[in-house]
Amino acid sequence: MATYDTESYAVAEFLANTMTTINNNYAKKIKSACFENATALTTASFGAITTIESSAFSGCTALTTVTLPSTLTAIASTAFNGCSNLTINIDLPSDTISGAPWGATNATINWRQLP
């Protein structure tokens, strides 16, 4: 299993087919199709993301858990297309970002307002 604490998603795009876990506290934006069809990816956690663009995780069929920070302001409507049985944990009050589940099917969204 490969685990990466990436600082640059330009590098991560090349690793997308072998990555199983992402733990990132630096990146501010996940570009369109950045992890598209990264079929080995199971979990992703971000600490500073503000934007997730279209199809960023599209086709990540093994993805089961994504954790997103309170800095998040936008998720494209197709960001999680093709992801099923996904749990998305967001450190924001309920429905702060519209469009949930952003293309995912059978998704659970946990809005977790932090103190």
C-alpha positions, 0 to 999 in steps of 0.5 A, a space after each residue: 500500500 502506498 501512502 503519500 503526504 503530498 505538497 503538490 498535486 502536480 506530483 500526485 497526479 502521476 501517482 494516482 494509480 498507486 495511491 491508497 491514502 492522501 493526507 494533505 494539510 497544504 494544498 488549497 485546491 484540487 484541480 479538475 480530474 486530478 484524481 480521476 479514475 484513481 482506483 486504488 485510492 481508499 481514503 483522503 484527508 485535507 486540512 487546508 482545501 478551499 475548492 474541489 473542482 469538477 471530476 476531481 475524484 470521478 471514478 475513484 471506485 474504492 474511495 470510502 472516506 473523505 475528510 474536508 476542513 472548515 476552510 472549504 468554500 466550494 465543491 463542484 457538482 461532479 467532484 465525486 461522480 462514480 464514487 459509491 458508498 462514500 462517507 464525506 466528513 466536512 468540518 462545517 455546519 450542515 448544508 454550508 456548501 450546496 449540491 451534496 453529494 456532488 455526484 456520489 451515489 449512496 453517499 453519507 455526508 457528515 457535517 461536523 461543526 467544530 467548536 
